[in-house]
């Protein structure tokens, strides 16, 4: 009786061992097709759980019919039923859509780039209408009258073009000032914010000549000197605090 029971146990154990074999495979991202590492593979049937390696490869002991659950953070769990001994490729789906890497470049144009773009938009006034010198040098030598300059000076269209060029030049100069005398730069130097920063920049806005001819040290020194004047004027002309009785 004991011998028969022992033989039965041996046969059952051998049968179970024969059914359980090592199952191999690789886990991929379904969208990018890249290998995924650190995936937990849990056999719900026998309770065995492992993680795949850095290459996305895994090996787990399982039998036919076992249910394997593949899980990883940011991915949907995937359940696979063991039906074959062949290596398997598992494709996991992300919970969120993975966007491609995008490199963001600063698209803000410098004042010079803006001026060139404006000139490209108004090619006519920067073409034949742009000549302002009355004297020209002919190809054969000597000096002659510039027909373009005369037309520019005495025609209505020429005068309008000249005014537009003056307006564009003025706009360019203001862009140059704004580009250097900006809130981020002035705020870091003065420590002012919000309304005080706006008030200071309006009151002590530099001219085009100053902006383009001062080096960085001189420009910062000027801002700090104006800050001292600004703070003194606030203390001098500030209203006294209200006193409640």
KAKAJO-V239585 format. One record per residue. RES is the residue in one letter. SS is DSSP state (2 for helix, 1 for strand, 0 for the rest). PHI is phi in whole degrees, -180 to 180 (* if undefined). Layout:
# KAKAJO-V239585
RES/SS/PHI
RES/SS/PHI
This chain:
# KAKAJO-V239585
X/0/*
X/2/-65
X/2/-65
X/2/-63
X/2/-63
X/2/-64
X/2/-66
X/2/-63
X/2/-62
X/2/-64
X/2/-65
X/2/-65
X/2/-63
X/2/-65
X/2/-65
X/2/-66
X/2/-66
X/2/-68
X/2/-74
X/0/-85
X/1/-135
X/1/-79
X/1/-104
X/1/-118
X/1/178
X/1/-134
X/1/-104
X/1/-121
X/1/-80
X/0/-65
X/0/-81
X/0/-88
X/0/66
X/0/-88
X/1/-71
X/0/-113
X/0/-103
X/0/73
X/0/-88
X/1/-87
X/1/-113
X/1/-117
X/1/-86
X/0/-69
X/0/-78
X/0/-107
X/0/84
X/0/-73
X/1/-138
X/1/-140
X/1/-118
X/0/-78
X/0/-88
X/0/-67
X/0/-89
X/0/82
X/1/-88
X/1/-141
X/1/-139
X/1/-145
X/1/-81
X/1/-152
X/0/-114
X/0/-58
X/0/95
X/0/-66
X/1/-102
X/1/-106
X/1/-108
X/1/-100
X/1/-140
X/0/-161
X/0/-58
X/0/76
X/1/-126
X/0/-75
X/0/-60
X/1/-126
X/1/-106
X/1/-127
X/1/-96
X/0/-70
X/0/-132
X/0/-145
X/0/-92
X/0/-73
X/0/-56
X/1/-118
X/1/-102
X/1/-106
X/1/-110
X/1/-99
X/0/-104
X/1/-70
X/0/-72
X/0/-121
X/0/-71
X/0/-88
X/0/-86
X/0/-69
X/0/-66
X/0/-122
X/0/-95
X/0/-97
X/0/-107
X/0/-71
X/0/-95
X/0/-69
X/0/-85
X/0/-75
X/2/-57
X/2/-65
X/2/-66
X/2/-63
X/2/-64
X/2/-64
X/2/-66
X/2/-66
X/2/-62
X/2/-67
X/2/-77
X/0/-119
X/0/-65
X/0/-66
X/0/-76
X/0/-106
X/0/-101
X/2/-67
X/2/-78
X/2/-83
X/0/-79
X/0/-119
X/0/-84
X/0/-72
X/1/-93
X/1/-126
X/0/-108
X/0/-65
X/0/-64
X/0/-83
X/0/100
X/0/82
X/0/-117
X/1/-142
X/1/-82
X/0/-83
X/2/-63
X/2/-62
X/2/-68
X/2/-63
X/2/-64
X/2/-65
X/2/-79
X/2/-108
X/0/-92
X/2/-63
X/2/-63
X/2/-66
X/2/-65
X/2/-64
X/2/-65
X/2/-65
X/2/-65
X/2/-67
X/2/-64
X/2/-63
X/2/-64
X/2/-64
X/2/-64
X/2/-63
X/2/-63
X/2/-62
X/2/-64
X/2/-67
X/2/-65
X/2/-62
X/2/-65
X/2/-63
X/2/-66
X/2/-94
X/0/-97
X/0/-106
X/2/-65
X/2/-62
X/2/-67
X/2/-67
X/2/-63
X/2/-67
X/2/-78
X/2/-91
X/0/79
X/0/-82
X/0/-140
X/2/52
X/2/-64
X/2/-65
X/2/-66
X/2/-63
X/2/-64
X/2/-64
X/2/-68
X/2/-70
X/2/-74
X/0/-116
X/0/-65
X/0/-76
X/0/-86
X/2/-65
X/2/-62
X/2/-63
X/2/-64
X/2/-89
X/2/-107
X/0/-86
X/0/-79
X/2/-61
X/2/-63
X/2/-66
X/2/-67
X/2/-68
X/2/-61
X/2/-62
X/2/-63
X/2/-68
X/2/-65
X/2/-67
X/2/-64
X/2/-62
X/2/-64
X/2/-63
X/2/-68
X/2/-66
X/2/-68
X/2/-66
X/2/-70
X/2/-75
X/2/-104
X/0/-70
X/0/-73
X/0/-67
X/0/-66
X/0/-70
X/0/-113
X/0/-89
X/0/-102
